[in-house]
């Protein structure tokens, strides 16, 4: 199977600690979860968390609902499947 640019970026993103922990936090919290709350839980800057969430939104792992200041983050079906597979490793 040929390796595409999208699959390279997904591998590069998810094989680091913080993005995996971000997926874990989102999967464990059903309901209202904001980027500021995530940044406190994983001990990262707010800007880094927002950057990760935007990238994960772009590749279809998360969705962000709400207005500009209060975005509620949740996993998509694809995000849940990827998290499950990664957590089994």
C-alpha positions as CSV (number, residue, x, y, z in Angstrom):
1,X,0.0,0.0,0.0
2,X,1.5,3.4,-1.0
3,X,2.3,5.8,1.8
4,X,0.4,9.1,1.3
5,X,1.3,12.5,2.7
6,X,-1.8,12.3,4.9
7,X,-0.8,9.0,6.5
8,X,2.7,10.3,7.1
9,X,1.3,13.4,8.9
10,X,-1.0,11.2,11.0
11,X,1.8,8.9,12.0
12,X,4.1,11.9,12.8
13,X,1.3,13.4,14.9
14,X,0.1,10.4,16.9
15,X,3.4,8.8,17.7
16,X,4.2,11.5,20.3
17,X,3.1,11.5,24.0
18,X,1.0,14.7,24.1
19,X,-1.3,14.0,21.1
20,X,-2.0,10.5,22.5
21,X,-2.7,11.9,26.0
22,X,-5.0,14.5,24.3
23,X,-7.0,11.8,22.7
24,X,-7.2,9.9,26.0
25,X,-8.4,13.0,27.9
26,X,-11.1,13.7,25.2
27,X,-12.2,10.0,25.2
28,X,-12.6,9.9,29.0
29,X,-14.6,13.1,29.3
30,X,-18.1,12.9,27.8
31,X,-19.7,16.3,27.9
32,X,-18.1,19.8,28.0
33,X,-14.4,19.7,27.4
34,X,-12.7,23.0,26.5
35,X,-9.1,23.5,25.2
36,X,-8.2,25.4,28.4
37,X,-9.3,22.4,30.5
38,X,-7.3,20.0,28.3
39,X,-4.1,22.2,28.5
40,X,-4.3,22.1,32.4
41,X,-4.8,18.3,32.4
42,X,-1.9,17.5,30.1
43,X,0.4,20.3,31.3
44,X,0.8,21.9,27.9
45,X,0.4,25.5,26.8
46,X,-3.0,26.5,25.6
47,X,-1.6,27.5,22.2
48,X,-0.1,24.0,21.7
49,X,-3.4,22.3,22.6
50,X,-5.3,24.5,20.2
51,X,-2.8,23.7,17.4
52,X,-3.2,20.0,18.1
53,X,-7.0,20.2,18.1
54,X,-7.0,22.1,14.8
55,X,-4.8,19.5,13.2
56,X,-6.9,16.6,14.6
57,X,-10.0,18.4,13.3
58,X,-8.4,18.7,9.9
59,X,-7.7,15.0,9.7
60,X,-11.1,14.0,11.1
61,X,-10.2,12.7,14.6
62,X,-12.0,15.4,16.6
63,X,-14.8,17.9,16.2
64,X,-15.0,21.3,17.7
65,X,-18.5,22.8,18.4
66,X,-19.3,26.1,19.8
67,X,-18.2,29.7,19.3
68,X,-14.8,31.2,18.9
69,X,-14.2,31.5,22.7
70,X,-15.8,28.3,24.0
71,X,-15.3,25.3,21.8
72,X,-16.5,21.9,23.0
73,X,-14.1,19.2,21.8
74,X,-15.2,15.6,21.1
75,X,-13.9,12.6,19.2
76,X,-15.3,11.5,15.9
77,X,-15.9,7.8,15.2
78,X,-12.6,7.7,13.4
79,X,-10.9,9.3,16.4
80,X,-12.4,6.7,18.8
81,X,-11.2,3.9,16.5
82,X,-7.7,5.4,16.2
83,X,-7.5,5.9,20.0
84,X,-8.7,2.3,20.7
85,X,-6.1,0.9,18.3
86,X,-3.3,3.1,19.8
87,X,-4.2,2.2,23.3
88,X,-3.9,-1.5,22.5
89,X,-0.3,-1.1,21.4
